[in-house]
Amino acid sequence: MHKNWNKCKKQLATLWFIGGGIIFFIIFLQTILGHYGNDVREAWEWILPTIMPNLSLIIGVFVMDSMSNEDKKRSVDRFLFKLSLILSTFYLITVLLTILLEPFSNITTVQLMKLSNLWLGPFQGLVSASLGAFFIRVKKCES
């Protein structure tokens, strides 16, 4: 089964920009409200590499598509799309929960952020691999 490339691409972009935007906004608010104290740099050094690589990949694909003269009728493998969508959703939820559950932890904020790399690092690798496979494995529709 195949799905429309542009529709799937837009769904993934929407998920990542809304999810990433919410996470960014929370970190921004916490920074402004002094939640991180002297550890502001560590908080931003944690969040930016957590969400920016995949957002950059998605923007790069949109830019390349806008510059391309190719026919825009393409399809993608439904499994790869769903895998990317599900992994991305759970990854963004996991990042958000790491931030939101921090007040209930006995670990300091910075320690929790460093510790979370144990589960977020491998998870991000899976998400990035699925997104890369999704964006690379595009088939032109035959008319």
SELOTI-738378 format. One record per residue (C-alpha): x, y, z; residue in three letters. Coordinates in steps of 0.25 Angstrom, whole numbers, plus 5000, padded with zeros to 4 digits. Example, Ala and Ser with C-alpha at 12.3 -4.5 7.8 and 13.67 -1.06 7.14 Angstrom:
2
504949825031ala
505549965029ser
***
This chain:
143
500050005000met
500550144997his
500050285002lys
500250424996asn
501650474998trp
501250625001asn
500150585011lys
501050495019cys
502250595018lys
501250705024lys
500750615035gln
502150585040leu
502550725039ala
501350775046thr
501550665057leu
503050715059trp
502750865058phe
501650855068ile
502250755077gly
503650825076gly
502950965078gly
502250925091ile
503550865096ile
504350985092phe
503251085098phe
503351005112ile
504851015112ile
504751165108phe
503751195119leu
504551115130gln
505751195126thr
505051335127ile
504451295140leu
505851255146gly
505551105147his
506951065143tyr
507651165151gly
509151165147asn
508851045139asp
508251105127val
509351075117arg
509250925121glu
507750925119ala
507850985105trp
509050895102glu
508150775105trp
506850815097ile
507450875084leu
508150745080pro
506950665085thr
505950725075ile
506750815065met
507450705056pro
506050645052asn
505450785050leu
506650815041ser
506450685033leu
504950725031ile
505250865027ile
506350815017gly
505450725010val
504350835009phe
505450935003val
506050824993met
504550794989asp
504250944986ser
505550954978met
505250824970ser
504650834956asn
504250684957glu
502850644956asp
502150654970lys
501350524969lys
502050424978arg
501650314987ser
502250265000val
502250125007asp
501150135017arg
501950045027phe
503050145027leu
502150265028phe
501450195040lys
502750155047leu
503250295046ser
501950355051leu
501850265063ile
503350265067leu
503350415065ser
502050435074thr
502650345085phe
503950415084tyr
503350555086leu
502450505097ile
503650445104thr
504450575103val
503250655108leu
503050555120leu
504550565124thr
504250715125ile
502950715132leu
503250605142leu
504550665146glu
503850735158pro
503450605164phe
504850545163ser
505850535174asn
506950565163ile
507350715160thr
506950765147thr
508250765140val
508550625146gln
507250575140leu
507550635126met
508850565126lys
508250435131leu
507150445120ser
508150435109asn
508250285113leu
506850265107trp
506650385098leu
507950365090gly
507650225085pro
506250265083phe
506650385075gln
507550295067gly
506350205063leu
505450325060val
506450385051ser
506750255044ala
505250245041ser
505050385037leu
506250375028gly
505750245022ala
504350305020phe
504950435013phe
505950355004ile
505050245000arg
504050314991val
503450254978lys
502950334966lys
501550304963cys
501350244950glu
500250304942ser
***
